[in-house]
Amino acid sequence: MKVYLHIRDKTIAVECGEGTQRIQWLANVGVARYDDSFGRTLGAPKGLQKEGGTPCDPNSTIRAELASGQHAFVMLHDTATE
């Protein structure tokens, strides 16, 4: 399965295999792939949310929370949440 992560101004496609990894893993991968500094400038992600703003459970599996081809948004500590 493939998920499209949005981080600030970028969209990053992440191949997740069967999607058995945790949501927190996916958020960490997005931050690490954001730039050449492996996301060190962004810090650790706060979480992941689906389109529409629904937060994902960080301990749930990717396939339990997201569908293949779905877009998700990495929440950073400097990102305002509503």
C-alpha positions as CSV (number, residue, x, y, z in Angstrom):
1,M,0.0,0.0,0.0
2,K,1.1,3.5,-0.7
3,V,0.2,6.6,1.4
4,Y,0.8,10.2,0.4
5,L,2.1,12.3,3.3
6,H,1.8,16.1,3.3
7,I,4.4,18.0,5.3
8,R,4.4,21.8,5.0
9,D,4.9,22.4,1.2
10,K,5.8,18.9,0.2
11,T,3.9,15.7,-0.6
12,I,5.9,12.5,-0.1
13,A,4.8,9.1,-1.4
14,V,5.6,6.3,1.1
15,E,5.4,2.7,0.2
16,C,4.2,0.8,3.3
17,G,4.1,-2.8,2.1
18,E,1.1,-4.5,3.9
19,G,0.7,-1.6,6.2
20,T,1.5,-3.4,9.4
21,Q,3.7,-0.7,10.7
22,R,2.4,1.8,13.3
23,I,1.1,5.2,12.4
24,Q,3.9,6.8,14.4
25,W,6.4,5.0,12.2
26,L,4.7,6.5,9.1
27,A,4.9,10.0,10.6
28,N,8.6,9.5,11.5
29,V,9.3,8.4,7.9
30,G,7.6,11.4,6.5
31,V,9.7,13.8,8.6
32,A,12.9,11.8,7.8
33,R,12.2,12.1,4.1
34,Y,11.2,15.8,4.2
35,D,14.7,17.2,3.4
36,D,18.4,16.4,3.1
37,S,18.8,16.8,6.9
38,F,16.5,13.9,7.5
39,G,13.9,16.1,9.1
40,R,16.2,17.3,11.9
41,T,15.0,20.9,11.3
42,L,11.4,19.8,11.8
43,G,11.8,17.8,15.0
44,A,9.8,14.8,16.0
45,P,6.3,14.6,14.6
46,K,3.4,15.2,16.9
47,G,1.1,12.8,14.9
48,L,-0.7,12.2,11.7
49,Q,-4.2,13.2,10.7
50,K,-6.5,12.2,7.8
51,E,-8.0,14.6,5.3
52,G,-10.7,16.5,7.2
53,G,-8.6,16.7,10.4
54,T,-9.4,13.4,12.0
55,P,-6.3,12.4,14.0
56,C,-4.9,8.8,13.6
57,D,-4.1,6.7,16.6
58,P,-0.3,6.6,16.7
59,N,-0.3,3.1,18.0
60,S,-2.7,1.7,15.4
61,T,-1.4,0.1,12.2
62,I,-1.4,2.0,9.0
63,R,-3.8,-0.4,7.3
64,A,-6.3,0.0,10.2
65,E,-6.3,3.8,9.9
66,L,-5.6,4.5,6.2
67,A,-6.5,3.1,2.7
68,S,-4.0,2.7,0.0
69,G,-3.6,5.9,-2.0
70,Q,-5.0,8.0,0.8
71,H,-3.5,11.4,1.7
72,A,-2.5,12.2,5.3
73,F,-1.0,15.1,7.0
74,V,2.0,15.1,9.4
75,M,1.4,17.2,12.4
76,L,4.4,19.0,13.7
77,H,4.9,20.7,17.1
78,D,4.9,24.1,15.4
79,T,1.6,23.3,13.5
80,A,-1.5,24.8,14.9
81,T,-4.4,22.4,15.4
82,E,-8.0,23.4,15.4
